[in-house]
Amino acid sequence: MLERISNTWDIMRASWELLKQDGEIMVYAFMSIISCALITLSFFVPVFYSGQLDLVSPENNNEAFIYSLVFFFYLINFFIINFFNTAIVATVEIRMSGGDPKFMDGINIAFSKIHLIFGWSLVAATVGFVIRMLEERVGWLGKILLAIIGTAWTMASAFVIPIMVAENRGPVDSLKRSAQLLKRTWGEQLISGFSYGIIFFVFAIPAILLIAVGAAAKAAVITTAFLAIGILYLISLGQVQSALVVIFQTALYRFARDGRAPRGFDDGMLKYAIQRKIDR
C-alpha cells in the first residue's frame, strides 16, 4: 500500500511537469467550471427572480417537470465537462506523442468528436440521474450500496474519453473497452484515488484555515478578504487536481494499451497498473 501511494506521488509529479508545459490545460479546466457555473445560474436565477419557485417544489406534485429539469441540467453539465476533458486528453495525447500542442488543437479535436461527447454525456447523465433518484428513496444500507456502485462506475468509465480520443470508438464501445482495461488498472486507480484525496486535502488546509479565521473575524473587510482568498484558492486547487487526474488517467490508459510508459513517465511509476497474465 505504502509503495503504491509513493508511486502515485511520483505519477502526480510527472503529471505536474506535463501540466507546466501545457498551460492551456488549466485554461480548459477553468473554462469548464465557468461554463458550468453560468449554466447553473441560467437554470436557477430566472426561476428565483420570476417568483416561480413553487414550480420546482415537490409539494406541488410536479415530479415529472422537476425530474426533466434535473436530467436536462445533468446532461448539459456532463456535456460541458466532457467537452473540455476531451480537449485536455487531446492535448496530453499530443504531448505524450512528442508533439507541441497549441490551445486550438484541443478545442478542434473536441469539436471533431462532439457527437461522441454528446453520446457519452447522455449515458453518463442517465446513470448519474438514476443513482441520484435512487439515493432519495432508499435507506442507509441502500445508500452504501449505491455509493459502491457509483465508485465502480467511475472506475469502469475512467478511460472512456481517452479511448474516444485515441481510438475514435463510440460511447458504448469505449465504455466496454474501458471496463476491459479496468482489469489491468484497478489497483492503481483505487490507490491513486485514495492518495490524491489525501495529498490535496493537505494542500487545502491553508484555505480551510483562512476561511475559518475569516468567519471568526469581527471586521467585515477581513472576513470578506479571507473568505474570498480561501474560496478562490480551493477552486483553483480543485481545478489543478481535476487536470492532474485527467493527465494521470491518460498516461495510465496508454500504459495499459501499449504496455509501456508514455513520454514523461517511466515504467517504474506505472509498474503496478497492469496485472500480468491478462490478455489484451
MONOR-V13003 format. One line per field, one symbol per residue. ss: DSSP state (@ for helix, = for strand, . for the rest). phi: phi as a letter, one per 20 degrees, with the letter a starting at -180 (. if undefined). burial: 1 if it has 9 or more other C-alpha atoms within 8 Angstrom, else 0. Layout:
ss: ???
phi: ???
burial: ???
This chain:
ss: .@@@@@@@@@@@@@@@@@@@@..@@@@@@@@@@@@@@@@@@@@@@@@@@...@@@@.@@@..@@@@@@@@@@@@@@@@@@@@@@@@@@@@@@@@@@......@@@@@@@@@@.@@@@@@@@@@@@@@@@@@@@@@....@@@@@@@@@@@@@@@@@...@@@@@@@@...@@@@@@@@@@@@@@@@@@@@@@@@@@@@@@@@@@@@@@@@@@@@@@...@@@@@@@@@@@@@@@@@@@@@@@@@@@@@@@@@@@@@@@........@@@@..........
phi: .fffffgffffffffffffffcfffffgffffffffffffffedfgfffemdfffdegfeldgffffffffffgffffffffffffffffffffffenecfdgfffffffffdfffffffffffffffffffffgfddefffffffffffffffffefdgfgfffedlefgffffffffffggecgffffffffffgffffffeggfffffffffefeefffgffffffffffffffffffgfffffffffffffffembffgnccgffdfefdefmdff
burial: 0001101111110111011001001101111110110011001000110001100110000100010001101111111111111111111111110000100011111100110111111111110110100010010001100100010000111111111110000110011011101101111111110011000100010011011011001000011111101110110010111111011111111111000111101100110111100000
